[in-house]
Amino acid sequence: MRARATGRARAAAPAPKGRRLVPSPVFVLSSVRSGSTLLRVLLNSHPKIRAPHEMHLRTLEVRQTKPYTEKAMKQLGLDGAELEHLLWDRVLHRELVHSGKELIVDKTPGNALIWERLREAWPDARYLFLLRHPASMVSSLMNGRPDRDPAATAAEVKRYVDAVDEARRALPGLTVRYEDLTARPADTTREICAFLGVEWDASMLEYGKQEHGPFQAYIGDWSDNIKSGSVQQARELPRPDAVPDSLREVTRRWGYAC
């Protein structure tokens, strides 16, 4: 009563964390060129799972363009980060409702670089860690691009694999290998479904018979392999002497020979 009478503003209560429209989304944490689009379309073929193209949440930002806007939001207990989390959550919810499914999976490789913010935004999120031989990811980026600098390409991959490695040590989740996904897609997708708490569905292996949206640059893989509509066998693993020096340690840590 005294605060109202004198016109003094009461301190805002902290913003509630974790109360999301989508309380437990699934995030694939992976490097670029790790086979995440293949994993996406296999999951999206499940009748209960929506796995859209890359969502790029980390580049979806909220700007408070006036000082009084920030002041107003502060009174609501909302800072810039939480405002963005609310926006991210609303985007995922909209896509999930539109699909009519039960679970949503975001496979954007850039998510590996913001795993701490994802954990903050969604305390109950679930994670799939998708691994691939690091030298295979480098060669995939280099393929058909003679203008690419090998050292810079290896550094780009290392940035992602280091982030995935750090997330694996900090977060609970299921680790999936691209090589296993291509060699044994039925067994691997069964394991993923068990982790996600849904019954495995054979239609997952026939992703080419279903609609997944366009295969375009910057929102996923657009290669002929993914457009084929069927799981393609992974290339042979690189020879140990083909592994860049900067990636040798993480390659060994991930269980690949180098």
N, C-alpha and C positions, 0 to 999 in steps of 0.2 A: 504494500500500500504506500509506504514512504517513497519507494523508487518511482512509482507512477506519479505521485503527487509532485515530486521535484523534477520530473522529466528525465531522470537519469536512466540510461539504458541498462538493462540487466545483462550480465555476461551470458553469451550464447552457450548452450550445451554443446559438447563435442558432437560432431556429425557421426551418426551411427555407421559403423563399418560392417560390411558383409551383407547388408540387407539389400539384396539385388533382385531384380526381376528374373535374372538367370543366376541362381545361387551357386551352381556348380558346373560351369562350362568346362570343356576339355580343350587343352592347348597342346598342340604338337610343337615341341621345342627341337629345332633342327638347324643345320646349316643350309645355306643355299646349295642347290644341286645334290640334294640328299635323297631324292625320291619322294618328297613330301606330297607332290601332286598325285602320284600313284596311290599313296596311302589315303589321300583325301577322297579320290573317286571310289575307292573300295569301301570306305566308310560311308560315303554319301549314298552308296547303293543299298545300304541297310534301311529297312522300312522305318526304323525308329531314330536314325541318326541323320542330322543335317550337317554336312561339311561343305560350306560354300567356298568360292574362290578366296584368295588371300584378302584379308580384311584390313591390314595395315593400320591397326589401332594406334600404334605408337606415333603415327604421323597425323592422327585425328585429334586436333587440339581445340581448346576453348580459350578465347581471348577476352579479357576484361578490359575494355577500351577506355574506361574512365576511372579515376580514383574512387569516385563514389560507388561504382559498381563493386569494386573489391570490398569497400566498407560494408555495403549491403549484404554481400555474400558472407562476409565474416560474421555478421550478426546472425546469420542462419547456421553458422558453424561449418561453412563450406569454403575450403581453399581451392586454388586452381587445380591441384591434382585430383581432389575429390570430384570437382565438377567434370573433369575429363573422364573419371571413372564412371560417373553417372551416364555420361554420353556413350561411352563404350558399351556399357551394360544395355542401354536402350537400343543401340544398333543390333547387338546380338539377339536381344529379345524380339525385336521386330522381325529379324530374319527367321528366327525359330518359329514364331507364331505363323508367319507367312508360309512356312514349309509344312506346317501341321505335324511336325515330328516332336520327339521328346528330348533329344540331346543335341547340343550343338558343339561342333569341333572347329576350331580356328587353327589353320596350319601355317600361317604366315611365318617364314623364317626369321623375320625381324623380331618376333616375339622372344626369341632366345636372348636378345640384347636388352630386354626390359622385363626379365622374369621376376625381378624383385617387385616391380610395380604391379604385375599381374597377381602376385601373391598378396600384395596389399589390397588391391581392388577386390579380389575374390579369394578370401581365406579358405573357401571350400572347393576351389578349382581342382581339377585333376589334370595330370600331365602324362603325355606320351613322349618319350625321348627317342627320336629317330636317328640312328647312327648309320654312317656309311664310311667305307675306307676313305680317309682324308685325301689321299692322292687321287682316288677316283673322282672326288668332287673337283679337285683342281683340273684334272684332265677334261672333265665334263664342261667346265667353264671355258677351257681353252679350245675345245673342239669347234672347228670352223671359225675360230677367231684368231688368226695369225697376228693380229695387231695387239693382242693382249700381252702384257709383260708377265712372264712366268713368276718372278719374285713378288710382284704386286698381287697376282692372283692367289699365290700361296698365302700371302699376308691376309687377304680378304677371307679366305677359308679359315685361317687360324683364328681370326677375330670371332667367327661364329662358333667354331668347335670349342674354343676356350670358354665361351659363354654357356654352351650346352654342358660342358664338363662341370662348370661351377654350379649350374642349376641342378644337375644330377646329384651332386653332393649335398645340396641344401633342401631339395624337394622330394617328397614321395612320388612315385610314379612307376610306369612300366617302360622298360627299355626294349625297343624294337630295332632290328637290323634290316637295312634295305636288302642286303644279300639274302637274308632268310625270307623276307617278304616276297621276293621274286622267285626264289627256289621252291618255297613251300607256302604259297599264299593261303591255302585253306587252313593249315595248322597255325600260321601266324595270325590270321584274322580271328580264328577261334580264341586264341589267347587274348587278343585285344578285346573281343566281345565279353569274355569272362571278366576281364579287368573293369570294363565299363558297366557290367551288370545287365547286359542284354543277351538274348539268345542269338546264337550264330545263325546267319541266314545265307543259304547257298547263292542267292542272287548277288551277293557282294562280289563274287568272282566273275560276274558277267557285266561288268560296269559299262561296257560298250552298248548295251541294250537300254541304258537309262540316260536321262538328261542331266548334265552336270554344268550347263552354261558354257560359254565360249572358252576355248583354250587360247589365251592371249598372253603376250609378254607383260610383265610387271604384276600380274595377278595369278601367276602359276606357270607351269611348264606348258610349252606349246609344240613340243617336238612330235615327229611322226610316231615315235614309240607310244606316247600317251594317247595320241589320236587314233591309234590302231584299235582301241577298245578292248584289248586283252593284255594280260600281264606278260611282259617281255623278260626273258632271262637277263640277269645282270652281266655286265662284261666281266672277264676274268680279272681277278685282283691284280693290282700293279705289282711288279717285281720290287723287292726291297730296295734296290738301288734307284728306283724311280720315285721314292718318297723324298720330298724336300726336307732338308735338314731341320727347318723350323717346325715341321709337323711330325718328326720322328717320335718324340716323347708321347704325344697324345695318341699317335697311332698304336704304339705299344700298349698304352694304358687302356685303349679300347679293345685290345685283344687281337689286333692284326699284326702280322709279321712285318718287320721292317729292318 
